[in-house]
Structures are given as structure tokens and as C-alpha cells.
């Protein structure tokens, strides 16, 4: 009976050893295959080099008028803020547009009204505690740019400036 137990133990040890070796071999195959795929996908890749000639050719094709900033100054807003105590904000928003086409699109009566409405809604949803810090003002600029960009078809708001910002 003791001999049968030792034979069973030897067989189970052999099976366990075979499983471990098989697992190690399988891991090595997977790691080697992954390494080969990474190596094969990067063969022939070179860093792109930009020379001064290429840069000047690209800049020569761009009109100087397209590079100049187009800033649209909206009329002043006076809006109630949310929260207690009731406060109002007077703000003048300037939109820096990426190009002349975007500037012409934002001064269009339809888009101008939609942009004003979106900004008024953003301000109505904001409270004084959100806008009193610098971070709050920067976050408001980002939200305004996002909302106005969602209205425009071809134009892009590059930056938003506040030339008047008073909370009472």
C-alpha cells in the first residue's frame, strides 16, 4: 500500500512539473511573439525632420491676413448669478477667432444671438463662489469658448478675453 502511495505521489509530481514547464514555455512564446510584433511594427520608422526650407514653404503659402488675430467684441452683459445672496455680473466678452471666415460667421446676426444666449445661460447657472477665483474665471473662459464653438460651423474661437468683469 505504501508503494502505491509513493507511485501516486510521483505521478502527481510529474504532472505538476510538466504543467509548470508548459506554463513557462507558453509565457516565453507569448512574450517573444509580442516582442517580435513591436519590433516588426517599428522597422523603417524614422523621425520626421523639418528643415528651414520646408517651414518657409509652408509659411509662404499662408496669407498674412489669415495669421492676424480677429477679435470680436460682444456687447456688455448684465446677468443675475445663481445662489444666495442674489448677485449680478456685468461682463464684456471678446472672442479671438482663428480666421477671417470664423470672424464673419460669428458677427452673423443668427450666430451672434445664439452665442449671447449660450453665454447668458452659462452665467445664470454660475454662482459667485465659482467665479470669484482666478480658476473660476479661466474655467468660465473655457466653457464660453466651448459653447460658442459648438454653434459655429467653420469658425473656431481661439481664446476668450474679458475686458470688463464686475460682480455686485
MDAnalysis code that builds the backbone (N, CA, C; Angstrom):
import MDAnalysis as mda
import numpy as np

u = mda.Universe.empty(504, n_residues=168, atom_resindex=np.repeat(np.arange(168), 3), trajectory=True)
u.add_TopologyAttr("name", ["N", "CA", "C"] * 168)
u.add_TopologyAttr("resid", np.arange(1, 169))
u.add_TopologyAttr("resname", ["UNK", "UNK", "UNK", "UNK", "UNK", "UNK", "UNK", "UNK", "UNK", "UNK", "UNK", "UNK", "UNK", "UNK", "UNK", "UNK", "UNK", "UNK", "UNK", "UNK", "UNK", "UNK", "UNK", "UNK", "UNK", "UNK", "UNK", "UNK", "UNK", "UNK", "UNK", "UNK", "UNK", "UNK", "UNK", "UNK", "UNK", "UNK", "UNK", "UNK", "UNK", "UNK", "UNK", "UNK", "UNK", "UNK", "UNK", "UNK", "UNK", "UNK", "UNK", "UNK", "UNK", "UNK", "UNK", "UNK", "UNK", "UNK", "UNK", "UNK", "UNK", "UNK", "UNK", "UNK", "UNK", "UNK", "UNK", "UNK", "UNK", "UNK", "UNK", "UNK", "UNK", "UNK", "UNK", "UNK", "UNK", "UNK", "UNK", "UNK", "UNK", "UNK", "UNK", "UNK", "UNK", "UNK", "UNK", "UNK", "UNK", "UNK", "UNK", "UNK", "UNK", "UNK", "UNK", "UNK", "UNK", "UNK", "UNK", "UNK", "UNK", "UNK", "UNK", "UNK", "UNK", "UNK", "UNK", "UNK", "UNK", "UNK", "UNK", "UNK", "UNK", "UNK", "UNK", "UNK", "UNK", "UNK", "UNK", "UNK", "UNK", "UNK", "UNK", "UNK", "UNK", "UNK", "UNK", "UNK", "UNK", "UNK", "UNK", "UNK", "UNK", "UNK", "UNK", "UNK", "UNK", "UNK", "UNK", "UNK", "UNK", "UNK", "UNK", "UNK", "UNK", "UNK", "UNK", "UNK", "UNK", "UNK", "UNK", "UNK", "UNK", "UNK", "UNK", "UNK", "UNK", "UNK", "UNK", "UNK", "UNK", "UNK", "UNK", "UNK", "UNK", "UNK", "UNK", "UNK"])
u.atoms.positions = np.array([
    [0.807, -1.171, 0.000],
    [0.000, 0.000, 0.000],
    [0.863, 1.252, 0.000],
    [1.965, 1.189, 0.698],
    [2.892, 2.313, 0.748],
    [3.504, 2.548, -0.617],
    [3.730, 1.427, -1.348],
    [4.294, 1.565, -2.681],
    [3.310, 2.263, -3.618],
    [2.024, 1.990, -3.468],
    [1.023, 2.636, -4.319],
    [0.961, 4.135, -4.034],
    [1.040, 4.521, -2.780],
    [1.024, 5.941, -2.413],
    [2.225, 6.681, -2.988],
    [3.397, 6.064, -2.941],
    [4.585, 6.720, -3.483],
    [4.496, 6.836, -4.995],
    [3.913, 5.805, -5.656],
    [3.750, 5.882, -7.115],
    [2.763, 6.991, -7.490],
    [1.684, 7.140, -6.733],
    [0.684, 8.185, -6.993],
    [1.318, 9.553, -6.780],
    [2.127, 9.692, -5.734],
    [2.787, 10.963, -5.452],
    [3.774, 11.316, -6.563],
    [4.533, 10.300, -7.053],
    [5.489, 10.548, -8.129],
    [4.767, 10.981, -9.393],
    [3.627, 10.325, -9.705],
    [2.867, 10.693, -10.902],
    [2.312, 12.111, -10.771],
    [1.806, 12.454, -9.581],
    [1.251, 13.795, -9.397],
    [2.366, 14.845, -9.445],
    [3.553, 14.518, -8.940],
    [4.690, 15.433, -9.030],
    [5.112, 15.610, -10.476],
    [5.136, 14.520, -11.248],
    [5.492, 14.579, -12.666],
    [4.495, 15.441, -13.430],
    [3.203, 15.274, -13.141],
    [2.174, 16.063, -13.820],
    [2.321, 17.544, -13.448],
    [2.566, 17.820, -12.181],
    [2.761, 19.203, -11.727],
    [3.981, 19.829, -12.375],
    [5.071, 19.061, -12.490],
    [6.292, 19.550, -13.121],
    [6.061, 19.816, -14.600],
    [5.342, 18.918, -15.265],
    [5.021, 19.098, -16.692],
    [4.170, 20.354, -16.882],
    [3.204, 20.593, -15.995],
    [2.336, 21.774, -16.085],
    [3.158, 23.067, -15.907],
    [4.080, 23.056, -14.940],
    [4.912, 24.238, -14.706],
    [5.795, 24.531, -15.915],
    [6.422, 23.494, -16.449],
    [7.289, 23.678, -17.613],
    [6.465, 24.157, -18.800],
    [5.276, 23.583, -18.979],
    [4.398, 24.010, -20.076],
    [3.984, 25.474, -19.921],
    [3.677, 25.864, -18.717],
    [3.302, 27.250, -18.451],
    [4.468, 28.196, -18.745],
    [5.661, 27.849, -18.345],
    [6.848, 28.674, -18.605],
    [7.106, 28.786, -20.101],
    [7.008, 27.688, -20.811],
    [7.227, 27.703, -22.260],
    [6.167, 28.565, -22.941],
    [4.912, 28.433, -22.524],
    [3.832, 29.222, -23.112],
    [4.065, 30.719, -22.869],
    [4.487, 31.099, -21.679],
    [4.785, 32.504, -21.381],
    [5.928, 33.023, -22.245],
    [6.950, 32.210, -22.430],
    [8.089, 32.637, -23.252],
    [7.654, 32.844, -24.703],
    [6.780, 31.982, -25.203],
    [6.289, 32.110, -26.582],
    [5.477, 33.395, -26.726],
    [4.603, 33.685, -25.774],
    [3.768, 34.891, -25.829],
    [4.634, 36.144, -25.740],
    [5.582, 36.165, -24.819],
    [6.469, 37.326, -24.673],
    [7.318, 37.506, -25.930],
    [7.850, 36.427, -26.457],
    [8.643, 36.510, -27.684],
    [7.809, 36.995, -28.862],
    [6.573, 36.506, -28.985],
    [5.694, 36.953, -30.063],
    [5.356, 38.435, -29.937],
    [5.088, 38.900, -28.728],
    [4.804, 40.312, -28.512],
    [6.012, 41.177, -28.832],
    [7.183, 40.728, -28.428],
    [8.412, 41.461, -28.746],
    [8.646, 41.548, -30.239],
    [8.388, 40.449, -30.936],
    [8.556, 40.458, -32.387],
    [7.580, 41.425, -33.041],
    [6.323, 41.445, -32.592],
    [5.334, 42.363, -33.165],
    [5.734, 43.822, -32.944],
    [6.252, 44.147, -31.779],
    [6.709, 45.517, -31.526],
    [7.889, 45.840, -32.433],
    [8.833, 44.917, -32.543],
    [9.997, 45.140, -33.394],
    [9.585, 45.289, -34.861],
    [8.703, 44.421, -35.341],
    [8.291, 44.449, -36.743],
    [7.500, 45.713, -37.073],
    [6.751, 46.244, -36.104],
    [5.951, 47.438, -36.393],
    [6.798, 48.703, -36.390],
    [7.996, 48.675, -35.841],
    [8.836, 49.875, -35.805],
    [9.959, 49.844, -36.827],
    [10.062, 48.804, -37.625],
    [11.104, 48.742, -38.650],
    [10.814, 49.791, -39.713],
    [11.806, 50.550, -40.053],
    [11.673, 51.547, -41.105],
    [11.112, 52.876, -40.636],
    [10.781, 53.030, -39.372],
    [10.250, 54.303, -38.893],
    [11.400, 55.259, -38.621],
    [11.265, 56.464, -39.101],
    [12.280, 57.488, -38.865],
    [11.602, 58.731, -38.320],
    [12.334, 59.472, -37.514],
    [11.828, 60.745, -37.018],
    [11.666, 61.705, -38.186],
    [10.527, 62.400, -38.270],
    [10.399, 63.382, -39.345],
    [11.301, 64.579, -39.059],
    [11.977, 65.030, -40.094],
    [12.854, 66.177, -39.936],
    [12.233, 67.365, -40.656],
    [12.194, 68.477, -39.971],
    [11.661, 69.705, -40.551],
    [12.837, 70.643, -40.752],
    [13.080, 70.934, -42.010],
    [14.157, 71.857, -42.319],
    [13.587, 73.258, -42.442],
    [14.478, 74.219, -42.493],
    [14.045, 75.611, -42.603],
    [13.353, 75.859, -43.946],
    [13.802, 75.166, -44.988],
    [13.184, 75.327, -46.305],
    [11.730, 74.857, -46.291],
    [11.478, 73.709, -45.692],
    [10.121, 73.179, -45.624],
    [9.232, 74.121, -44.823],
    [9.754, 74.630, -43.727],
    [8.993, 75.547, -42.890],
    [8.669, 76.837, -43.628],
    [9.622, 77.383, -44.351],
    [9.398, 78.629, -45.080],
    [8.407, 78.417, -46.236],
    [8.461, 77.260, -46.901],
    [7.496, 76.978, -47.957],
    [6.084, 76.914, -47.388],
    [5.945, 76.310, -46.226],
    [4.628, 76.224, -45.590],
    [4.119, 77.586, -45.175],
    [5.001, 78.444, -44.654],
    [4.586, 79.774, -44.232],
    [4.342, 80.696, -45.418],
    [5.033, 80.474, -46.531],
    [4.847, 81.318, -47.707],
    [3.457, 81.130, -48.302],
    [2.882, 79.939, -48.141],
    [1.561, 79.686, -48.708],
    [0.442, 80.293, -47.860],
    [0.757, 80.696, -46.620],
    [-0.254, 81.276, -45.741],
    [-0.235, 82.788, -45.897],
    [-1.393, 83.358, -46.099],
    [-1.532, 84.800, -46.240],
    [-1.369, 85.457, -44.866],
    [-0.706, 86.618, -44.807],
    [-0.510, 87.303, -43.534],
    [-1.833, 87.698, -42.907],
    [-2.823, 87.982, -43.743],
    [-4.133, 88.368, -43.235],
    [-4.773, 87.221, -42.463],
    [-4.487, 85.978, -42.876],
    [-5.036, 84.821, -42.187],
    [-4.386, 84.615, -40.828],
    [-3.135, 85.044, -40.677],
    [-2.423, 84.853, -39.419],
    [-2.768, 85.913, -38.378],
    [-3.238, 87.062, -38.810],
    [-3.538, 88.125, -37.861],
    [-4.778, 87.759, -37.061],
    [-4.815, 88.131, -35.789],
    [-5.970, 87.766, -34.961],
    [-7.193, 88.604, -35.311],
    [-8.336, 87.977, -35.251],
    [-9.613, 88.650, -35.453],
    [-10.346, 88.594, -34.120],
    [-10.583, 89.757, -33.530],
    [-11.229, 89.814, -32.223],
    [-12.586, 90.463, -32.373],
    [-13.607, 89.742, -31.933],
    [-14.977, 90.246, -31.962],
    [-15.366, 90.635, -30.538],
    [-15.722, 91.892, -30.334],
    [-16.131, 92.381, -29.024],
    [-17.651, 92.366, -28.955],
    [-18.163, 91.574, -28.035],
    [-19.609, 91.483, -27.863],
    [-20.084, 92.640, -26.991],
    [-21.374, 92.968, -27.092],
    [-21.942, 93.985, -26.217],
    [-21.851, 93.506, -24.777],
    [-21.922, 94.452, -23.825],
    [-21.830, 94.091, -22.410],
    [-23.062, 93.313, -21.976],
    [-22.834, 92.376, -21.060],
    [-23.891, 91.575, -20.471],
    [-24.109, 92.057, -19.044],
    [-25.338, 92.098, -18.603],
    [-25.663, 92.258, -17.192],
    [-26.629, 91.128, -16.869],
    [-26.170, 90.202, -16.020],
    [-26.892, 88.947, -15.798],
    [-26.946, 88.661, -14.308],
    [-28.034, 88.039, -13.857],
    [-28.150, 87.577, -12.481],
    [-27.400, 86.261, -12.326],
    [-26.668, 86.152, -11.226],
    [-25.984, 84.896, -10.915],
    [-26.888, 84.037, -10.043],
    [-26.634, 82.743, -10.036],
    [-27.423, 81.850, -9.186],
    [-26.884, 81.901, -7.766],
    [-27.687, 81.432, -6.833],
    [-27.250, 81.343, -5.449],
    [-27.770, 82.479, -4.602],
    [-27.498, 82.359, -3.306],
    [-27.890, 83.379, -2.336],
    [-26.635, 83.982, -1.757],
    [-26.533, 85.236, -1.511],
    [-27.460, 86.307, -1.844],
    [-27.436, 86.569, -3.341],
    [-28.495, 87.186, -3.830],
    [-28.601, 87.470, -5.253],
    [-27.520, 88.463, -5.659],
    [-26.792, 88.120, -6.706],
    [-25.734, 88.979, -7.231],
    [-25.903, 89.108, -8.726],
    [-25.367, 90.186, -9.272],
    [-25.382, 90.386, -10.720],
    [-23.954, 90.523, -11.208],
    [-23.767, 90.248, -12.471],
    [-22.455, 90.362, -13.090],
    [-22.591, 91.207, -14.343],
    [-21.644, 92.113, -14.513],
    [-21.551, 92.878, -15.756],
    [-20.232, 92.456, -16.402],
    [-20.340, 91.986, -17.630],
    [-19.175, 91.405, -18.282],
    [-19.158, 91.794, -19.753],
    [-17.974, 92.048, -20.261],
    [-17.786, 92.281, -21.696],
    [-16.855, 91.202, -22.211],
    [-17.329, 90.459, -23.196],
    [-16.602, 89.305, -23.711],
    [-16.024, 89.631, -25.083],
    [-14.752, 89.324, -25.266],
    [-14.070, 89.460, -26.560],
    [-13.676, 88.067, -27.022],
    [-14.057, 87.738, -28.247],
    [-13.743, 86.423, -28.805],
    [-12.637, 86.568, -29.841],
    [-11.525, 85.881, -29.626],
    [-10.448, 85.858, -30.614],
    [-10.710, 84.681, -31.547],
    [-10.953, 85.005, -32.805],
    [-11.288, 83.991, -33.798],
    [-10.027, 83.539, -34.518],
    [-10.029, 82.303, -34.985],
    [-8.862, 81.723, -35.633],
    [-8.641, 82.265, -37.038],
    [-9.692, 82.686, -37.725],
    [-9.529, 83.198, -39.084],
    [-10.628, 84.174, -39.443],
    [-10.484, 84.743, -40.630],
    [-11.444, 85.738, -41.087],
    [-12.818, 85.115, -41.311],
    [-12.865, 83.894, -41.824],
    [-14.149, 83.229, -42.052],
    [-14.914, 83.029, -40.748],
    [-14.218, 82.643, -39.703],
    [-14.858, 82.468, -38.405],
    [-15.353, 83.779, -37.840],
    [-14.586, 84.850, -38.057],
    [-14.993, 86.175, -37.597],
    [-16.272, 86.604, -38.295],
    [-16.318, 86.397, -39.603],
    [-17.515, 86.765, -40.352],
    [-18.709, 85.910, -39.936],
    [-18.443, 84.675, -39.567],
    [-19.536, 83.806, -39.145],
    [-20.086, 84.227, -37.781],
    [-19.220, 84.638, -36.863],
    [-19.683, 84.993, -35.523],
    [-20.396, 86.349, -35.519],
    [-20.083, 87.241, -36.462],
    [-20.796, 88.519, -36.485],
    [-22.131, 88.400, -37.212],
    [-22.389, 87.244, -37.818],
    [-23.687, 86.973, -38.422],
    [-24.754, 87.091, -37.331],
    [-25.877, 87.722, -37.638],
    [-26.917, 88.005, -36.641],
    [-27.404, 86.743, -35.947],
    [-27.614, 85.667, -36.704],
    [-28.125, 84.429, -36.121],
    [-27.141, 83.840, -35.114],
    [-25.873, 83.737, -35.501],
    [-24.863, 83.149, -34.616],
    [-24.565, 84.062, -33.431],
    [-24.610, 85.367, -33.660],
    [-24.352, 86.315, -32.575],
    [-25.410, 86.161, -31.492],
    [-26.673, 86.041, -31.882],
    [-27.750, 85.880, -30.904],
    [-27.634, 84.555, -30.157],
    [-27.309, 83.487, -30.872],
    [-27.145, 82.182, -30.217],
    [-25.973, 82.201, -29.239],
    [-24.881, 82.859, -29.636],
    [-23.705, 82.937, -28.756],
    [-24.038, 83.726, -27.495],
    [-24.728, 84.855, -27.635],
    [-25.125, 85.649, -26.464],
    [-26.019, 84.825, -25.542],
    [-26.965, 84.082, -26.124],
    [-27.868, 83.262, -25.328],
    [-27.100, 82.192, -24.555],
    [-26.155, 81.536, -25.206],
    [-25.363, 80.496, -24.529],
    [-24.562, 81.097, -23.367],
    [-23.990, 82.284, -23.591],
    [-23.189, 82.921, -22.543],
    [-24.079, 83.338, -21.379],
    [-25.262, 83.882, -21.665],
    [-26.190, 84.267, -20.597],
    [-26.589, 83.040, -19.783],
    [-26.859, 81.935, -20.438],
    [-27.221, 80.712, -19.719],
    [-26.075, 80.225, -18.833],
    [-24.848, 80.280, -19.352],
    [-23.693, 79.876, -18.544],
    [-23.569, 80.749, -17.296],
    [-23.747, 82.052, -17.471],
    [-23.625, 82.963, -16.336],
    [-24.765, 82.768, -15.346],
    [-25.982, 82.504, -15.837],
    [-27.118, 82.266, -14.939],
    [-26.913, 81.018, -14.099],
    [-26.244, 80.020, -14.643],
    [-26.003, 78.771, -13.915],
    [-24.839, 78.891, -12.937],
    [-24.001, 79.899, -13.105],
    [-22.824, 80.068, -12.252],
    [-23.177, 80.861, -11.008],
    [-22.477, 80.582, -9.933],
    [-22.627, 81.329, -8.695],
    [-21.399, 82.177, -8.438],
    [-21.522, 83.103, -7.484],
    [-20.408, 83.985, -7.162],
    [-19.200, 83.200, -6.681],
    [-19.437, 82.157, -5.902],
    [-18.317, 81.370, -5.362],
    [-17.517, 80.689, -6.466],
    [-18.174, 80.373, -7.596],
    [-17.468, 79.749, -8.711],
    [-16.622, 80.751, -9.487],
    [-17.056, 82.000, -9.533],
    [-16.410, 82.992, -10.394],
    [-15.426, 83.898, -9.676],
    [-15.368, 83.862, -8.345],
    [-14.514, 84.817, -7.641],
    [-13.025, 84.465, -7.741],
    [-12.692, 83.218, -7.960],
    [-11.272, 82.843, -8.047],
    [-10.782, 82.943, -9.487],
    [-9.472, 82.990, -9.640],
    [-8.867, 83.021, -10.973],
    [-9.214, 81.746, -11.729],
    [-9.181, 80.619, -11.036],
    [-9.507, 79.345, -11.678],
    [-10.938, 79.346, -12.196],
    [-11.842, 79.942, -11.437],
    [-13.228, 80.020, -11.869],
    [-13.378, 80.842, -13.134],
    [-12.633, 81.946, -13.223],
    [-12.685, 82.791, -14.424],
    [-12.099, 82.062, -15.629],
    [-11.001, 81.339, -15.415],
    [-10.403, 80.567, -16.508],
    [-11.338, 79.446, -16.969],
    [-12.003, 78.812, -16.011],
    [-12.958, 77.759, -16.354],
    [-14.129, 78.346, -17.135],
    [-14.570, 79.549, -16.747],
    [-15.649, 80.222, -17.470],
    [-15.219, 80.542, -18.902],
    [-13.983, 80.976, -19.083],
    [-13.466, 81.239, -20.436],
    [-13.525, 79.977, -21.290],
    [-13.096, 78.854, -20.717],
    [-13.127, 77.581, -21.456],
    [-14.548, 77.180, -21.822],
    [-15.474, 77.358, -20.865],
    [-16.867, 76.996, -21.145],
    [-17.451, 77.886, -22.239],
    [-17.130, 79.182, -22.209],
    [-17.632, 80.096, -23.238],
    [-17.082, 79.705, -24.601],
    [-15.786, 79.433, -24.685],
    [-15.180, 79.033, -25.958],
    [-15.818, 77.747, -26.473],
    [-16.051, 76.780, -25.585],
    [-16.662, 75.517, -25.993],
    [-18.072, 75.738, -26.518],
    [-18.866, 76.520, -25.805],
    [-20.258, 76.747, -26.206],
    [-20.345, 77.499, -27.531],
    [-19.511, 78.512, -27.710],
    [-19.555, 79.275, -28.958],
    [-19.050, 78.415, -30.115],
    [-18.027, 77.613, -29.881],
    [-17.532, 76.714, -30.932],
    [-18.582, 75.680, -31.330],
    [-19.443, 75.291, -30.400],
    [-20.482, 74.320, -30.733],
    [-21.538, 74.923, -31.658],
    [-21.658, 76.248, -31.670],
    [-22.626, 76.924, -32.532],
    [-22.075, 77.105, -33.941],
    [-20.796, 77.444, -34.028],
    [-20.193, 77.799, -35.311],
    [-19.959, 76.565, -36.172],
    [-20.081, 76.754, -37.489],
    [-19.866, 75.643, -38.419],
    [-18.406, 75.566, -38.860],
    [-17.857, 76.694, -39.299],
    [-16.480, 76.696, -39.806],
    [-15.536, 77.466, -38.907],
    [-16.024, 78.439, -38.196],
    [-15.170, 79.278, -37.354],
    [-14.762, 78.570, -36.079],
    [-13.653, 79.063, -35.512],
    [-13.142, 78.499, -34.267],
    [-12.743, 79.646, -33.343],
    [-13.226, 79.590, -32.106],
    [-12.817, 80.552, -31.092],
    [-11.493, 80.076, -30.522],
    [-10.466, 80.895, -30.692],
    [-9.128, 80.532, -30.213],
    [-8.975, 80.867, -28.739],
    [-9.507, 82.037, -28.349],
    [-9.338, 82.487, -26.976],
    [-10.495, 83.409, -26.617],
    [-10.740, 83.556, -25.327],
    [-11.780, 84.453, -24.824],
    [-11.113, 85.422, -23.857],
    [-11.448, 86.701, -24.007],
    [-10.903, 87.735, -23.140],
    [-12.054, 88.467, -22.469],
    [-11.847, 88.869, -21.210],
    [-12.803, 89.704, -20.510],
    [-12.214, 91.102, -20.404],
    [-12.874, 92.095, -21.009],
    [-12.380, 93.457, -20.875],
    [-13.126, 94.195, -19.768],
    [-14.224, 93.644, -19.286],
    [-14.962, 94.216, -18.170],
    [-15.562, 93.050, -17.387],
    [-15.295, 92.981, -16.092],
    [-15.784, 91.871, -15.274],
    [-16.079, 92.419, -13.878],
    [-17.354, 92.717, -13.630],
    [-17.755, 93.297, -12.344],
    [-18.885, 92.474, -11.761],
    [-18.716, 92.037, -10.519],
    [-19.767, 91.303, -9.812],
    [-20.241, 92.166, -8.646],
    [-21.567, 92.349, -8.555],
    [-22.119, 93.161, -7.455],
    [-23.057, 92.325, -6.631],
])
